[in-house]
Amino acid sequence: MKELFPLKQVNGFIFSLLLTVIALSVYFMDLSFELGMTILLITAFVQATVQLVVFMHAGESEDKSAIYTSTLYGIIIALFTVFGSLLAMVWGYM
């Protein structure tokens, strides 16, 4: 029966709840903007990693390197899009 219980998913769920509570506590605590944003960014990236690995089973297939490479490529494209938009629209470079 032990091998039928999804312990990895339950631990991932509990860890996701803990990360959500940490991120929510930033709202209720009187933190500086920089510290609050740092905590939120770290918890967001850790939460996304937990979701990808535990619940989307990214590391369990034979082509896991392709999945991780595609994910990294998507993150890089998203960062270029966000910072390129900031560069053009907010900071006035164009």
Secondary structure, DSSP 8 states (H G I E B T S, - for coil): -GGGS-HHHHHHHHHHHHHHHHHHHHHHS---HHHHHHHHHHHHHHHHHHIIIIIS-GGGSTTHHHHHHHHHHHHHHHHHHHHHHIIIIIS---
